[in-house]
Amino acid sequence: MTAPYVLTMVLLAIGIYAIACKRNLIKVVIGVMVAEYAVNLFLILLGYRTGGFAPIRTEAMDQAAGAAEAAKSFAAASVDPLPQALILTSIVIGLGVVALLAAMAIRLHEKYGTFDVSEMRKLQG
Amino acid sequence: MESTLPILVALPLAVAFVMPLLEKLREPEWLIDLIATLGSLGLLVLSVRLVGAEVGPYWMGGWDGTGGVFGIALKCDGLTRLMLVTISGVAFVAVLFSLAYMRRYTSKGFYFCLFFLMVAGMNGVALAGDMFNLFVFLEVAAISSYALVAFGCESEELEASFKYLVLGGLASTFVLFGVGILYNLTGTLNMDQIHAQMKGLAGNPALYVAAGFFVMGLGLKAAMVPFHAWLPDAHPSAPAPISAMLSGVLIKALGVYTLARVFFSVLGPAPEYAAVLMALGALSMIAGVLLAVGQWDFKRLLAYHSISQMGYVVLALGIGAAVLSRPGGSRVVAGLAIFGGLFHMFNHAAFKSLLFLCSGATEYATGTRQLKELGGLKHRMPVTSACCRVASLSIAGVPPFNGFWSKLIIIVAAVQAGYLWLGALAALVAFLTLVSFVKVQRYVVCGELPERHANVREVPASMCVAMVILAVVCLGAGLLVPYMMAPHVGLLDQAAEALAPGVEAVEVVLGGVAP
């Protein structure tokens, strides 16, 4: 079960590589996005249970076994819903960050005339 | 009293949402100013009211879900109260300063909207009782600050803000990794419940990975070396009241406070974490001040000093953690180190904000930030130069101002804990800080007034009032040290007690939850 987690770390590494080594502003923005999706994937994987079902309780479950029994077996067999709530929030936060990054990239292009990061060196020392 | 806690987050959010409406409807400027001032004053009053009271955890929606596992708690222990008072105080002063200063920028309504969002985020971080709530409010405050740094929309400000945004976004990603690992290990997000499970998890390698992620992410928010690269560009480029907020409270609420929460209240002090905190603190102290001494841009110099002073605070917290995690460690020495660190955090909020406001006032009057172009301002700008002098003496650690007491306590605690070299290093850094600020004084306040600045006038009254308030706080905190140290009553003592035993906070929350 460790292969998907390794994938998460590889995605994070790709994101950091793009942020650190790419000279185009837009590629840096894409690097930030990839890193954020890496952590979202990580959180989803944390909640997953092999052979589990989606965490939606239905009437049929309650009628089949009685309320308390159904609750216990549901908790034991379904996928963990809490990380899914965390990821939704994280995706929205990522949306806000990327929107701000894109707006800033457009403004930077207006000011400097280029997307090349190595041209934007006015602040030194 | 408990219902005050969500109001501390809801009130700045409400003000923030009203501001763009007022801006779009072309409401008069005085209305925007009035609402902003009343909002921040209300926050300050509410935070001060909380100081003496024992306020239990507030469960959002009144739902503490199945014994506290799924509920979202806002809790208010001593450290939170200290942060709330600091945040509201600096926010109020920054609002006063912005009333006149921000007339030179584009849109005050949008500025105050972002400003109050940042304050709401910081209050939320201080009040958060579980890890994910902490993360969400951390992001709210951080994203507002990214936008505020770029507020002037000149090329330099955009460049600085872009760098800050990318690095800050990466840091938040690391923090979320850490939160995810902690959730997987303990099955809960509530801080006190995670802490209760720590004994059973000691030595688990995943815990060290989570701690590593937290150090990288929160260390960047706190501007620790080697994660400091964004600060010297971002803080000077922001408008002056925002620089005061960023250096004065944001790196504390989002960086140092969350580091203290995670490594004291959630993970619990351990020798490894203490060693890392002390290393980061010492490195930041010395690197910050050495890089600052050679700066000729006023605000950039102040920004490097922020790195150095935050190093002091993290070093003190690290020493406290080290002593607490030693088998025979004296709780008195640990408490003293933590008290010194928190006192220095409060003092830094006061004098660094004042310094940034003074630099803003200087820029407002003369149009420049370069030290070589300034001089002799005491002749024409008496209030600004007096406040600048007070703040410089405070940060350099000259008695009877507040900086002296907190640095003294940190050095004494370091020596008593057995770290003689760290105490000597702290004293050396204090000396270099003094050197740096003597330079500032000589070039800004004293000396000859250059020809082109012969006609500068003192800044408007609201800006002067804001600076004088902070100067009074600097002097007052220095003179009233015995009052602040009074056991169980003083604001700082409550905050130190909240961290040093570590169990007090846990008992308060779980005591109301256990069946």
Interface residues (C-beta under 8 A of the other chain):
Chain A: L12 G15 I16 I19 L25 V28 V32 A35 E36 A38 V39 F42 L43 L46 L82 P83 L86 T89 S90 I93 G96 V97 L100 L101 M104 A105 R107 L108 K111 Y112 M120 K122 L123 G125
Chain B: F70 F132 V136 E139 I143 Y146 A147 A150 C153 E154 S155 E156 L158 E159 A160 S161 F162 L165 V166 G169 L170 S172 T173 L176 F177 V179 G180 Y183 N184 L189 P232 D233 S237 Q295 R300
